[in-house]
Amino acid sequence: MSYYLALNGTQVKAPASLEVVIQDIVSKSSRDANGLLHRDRVAVKRKLTAKWGYLTVSQCSTILSAISSQFFTATYMDPQEGSLVTKTFYTGDRTMPFYTFNTDLSKYVWQNLSADFIEQ
């Protein structure tokens, strides 16, 4: 299955997989004498894990350039919203194993680029 993904307004090659994590941001939590949990949820944020298959030099460069800023926008299908949404993210480590060397750089060169996008 392929997914729609746009980074900073530019549609990029659809990732082979896109995982959406919905995270509760809690400032404090505690349990009372009865063992009931009390927590102060201050926000709900998304974390996306995108993984691509084979990429050309150009495709890989486009994706990495789009997420190189301190913050960037991503448009994706949000499972809770049930529609395309655009949110601001930052990225963690980017991993891209080398696939093959091709002197004309027109064939697939990179494989399995993966990155986490964490909502600001």
N, C-alpha and C positions, 0 to 999 in steps of 0.2 A: 504494500500500500504506500502511496506517496502522499506527501503533505505539502500544503502551501506554506511558504515561509518567505517573508520580505524583511530585509534588514535595512534600516534607514531609508525605507521607501522603495527599495529595489528588490524585485523578486529574484531570489537565488535558486540554484538547483535544489529541488526538493530533497530533504534528508531521507535516508533509508528508514530512519525511525526518529520520532519526536516524542519524548516523554514529558508530560506536564505534571509537576508536583504542586499541590496547593498546600501552602504552609501557613499555620497560625503563628503570628509573632506575639509572644506573651511577655509582658514586662515583669510580672511576678506571679507565682502560684504557691498555694499552701493548702494544707488540709486542717480542718477543724477537729475538735475533740471527738466528733462522731465519724471521722474519716472521710468526710465529704470534701471534694476538691473545690477550691475557690481559685480562680485565675483571672488575670486582667489581660484580655486579648486586646492588643492595640492596633493590629492590622492583619490583613490576610494578603499574602504575597504569592507570586508564582516563581517556580524555578523550572526552566526548560532544559532538557538534555537532548541535544541534537547530534545525530550520528549520520555521516554520509558514507556511501560506498566509494567507488572509484571516482576520482576527480582529475580533470585536466589541470595544468599549471594555472590557466586563466580562471577556471572555476574556483580553485582553492584560494587563489590570490584575491578574488572578488569577495569571498566569504570572510577571509581573515582581515581584509582591509575594512570591511563594513563593521566589524566588531572590535576594531583596534582602538577606538576612542574610549575615553573614560566611561561614557554612557552612550547608548545607542537605542534606537527603537526597533522593535520586532513586531511584526504582524503575523498572527498565527490563529489557528482554530482553537478556541478555549472550550474545554469540555463543560465547564459549569455555566458559562455564558451561552453556549450553543451557537456561537457565531464567531466570525473573525474579529479579533480585538488587536489593538496596538497599545503596547506598554513600553516603558523605558526600563532598560536592563543594563547591567554590567556583566562582564564575563570573567570566568576563572581561567584555569589553565586550558590551553588549546593543545590537543595532541593530534599529530598527523604522521603516521608511519609512512616511510618512503616505499613506494611500490615498485617502480622500475625506472631505469634511465632511458630516455629517448632523446636522441640528438636533435630532432626537429621540434621537440616539445609540443607536438600537436596531439599526442595520444595520452591516455591516462597515465599519470605519473604518481599521484598521491592516492592513498587508500585509507579509509576509516577515520577521516577527520572527525573529532568529537569535541564538543564544547558545552559547558553549562552556562546558561544565561540566567542571572539572578535578578529579580525585579528590584528596582531602586526603592 
